Amino acid sequence: MTDTIRTIQFRDVAGQTRVGLVEGDRVRPVKGPASVYALAQQAIAQGTRLRAVIEADLGDEVESYDRIAAEHRLLPPAHHPDGDARFLITGTGLTHIGSATTRNDMHDRPAGAEPPKTDSMKLFEAGLRAGKPGPGQIGAMPEWFFKGDGSILVPPGQPLSSPNFARTCAEEPEITGIYIVGPDGTPFRIGHTLANDLSDHEAERLNFMYVAPSKLRDCAMGPELLIGDLPQDVRGHSRIWRDGRLLWEGVFQSGEANMSYSIANLEHHHFRYPTFRRPGDLHAHLFGCPVISFGDGIRTEDGDVFEFDVPVFGHPLRNPVRFEAGTPRVVEVAML
């Protein structure tokens, strides 16, 4: 891991957005461009690595990471300066054995000694058979979903909102790739981060076809962006805290060594669509969830805190959850 760096985006004491190189509990701000997006554009234009661009523009200024976090100045690890609509957040599931088992158990199946395989298990097994093709080859197509645009991003430490029409609210810790599309339509991977793919699994349990709307929720990312090679085996812990006490803990075990699909194959099946190769767009693509409290019977409550502690990504991602109150509003559509 000597060839990797980690960065954050944050607001300085004057309220300006900055990019900072994380060095333990210290942050060294970049002097020049004030966004990872702008730095990535510069690297593409110069035909060089993003790490080189960042390290060439560091000053002597140092900030305390703990102070930035305590003062709620952390921001998502990337954003699009031209607006939220240019930042597309998508993902794929059934890429880890834990998620496949949990999803499979959500399906309604006829009673009997040998129930038929669910669509979820078929997709997972397709990944086991052909999800990791060789170089230059195309493997099995994974599940895919749309999460939202940049407007759903919640900074580290800030509350995630569960809508008042949700049946339940569950965390999903996932490794996520951050990408920028170059001037000629070539996708460039900027780095990897952690994301919380907040989901409504009770709605999904009603009918598998409700997976798509169950994903249209807030999403937290970060706090740090890992720039460089992602380890094959990534381990940590996912936790839920209630009233300051540990409610649940699960082992986070991801990376390609623990996945049924290769990341290159997931990337191919996303960016093969011209819609997702529009020059200048920013993308976050979630690689799937390896562990979830919902499968252990946990039902979260207002004020619970999600914590994803995965050392390779630096400081943990923590966010409380807030449940919207009141009767769901009926949306009426006007006629023109």
Buried (B, 14 or more C-beta within 10 A) or exposed (E): EEEBBBBBBBBBEEEEBBBBBBEEEEBBBBBBBBBBBBBBBBBBEEEEEBBEBBEEBBEEEEBEBEEBBEEEBBBBBBBBBEEBEBBBBBBBBBBBBBBBEBBBEBBEEEEEEEEEEBBBBEBBBBBEEBBBBEEEEEBBBBBBBEBBBBEBBBBBBBBBBBBEEBBBBBBBBBBBBBBBBBEEEEBBBBBBBBBBBBBBBBBBBBEBEBBEEBBBBBBBBBBBBBBBEBBEEBBBBBBBBBEEEEBBBBEBBBBBEBBBBBBBBBBBBBBEEEEBBEEEBBBBBBBBBBBBBBBEEBEBEEEBBBBBBBEBBBBBBBBBBBBEEEEEEEEEEEEE
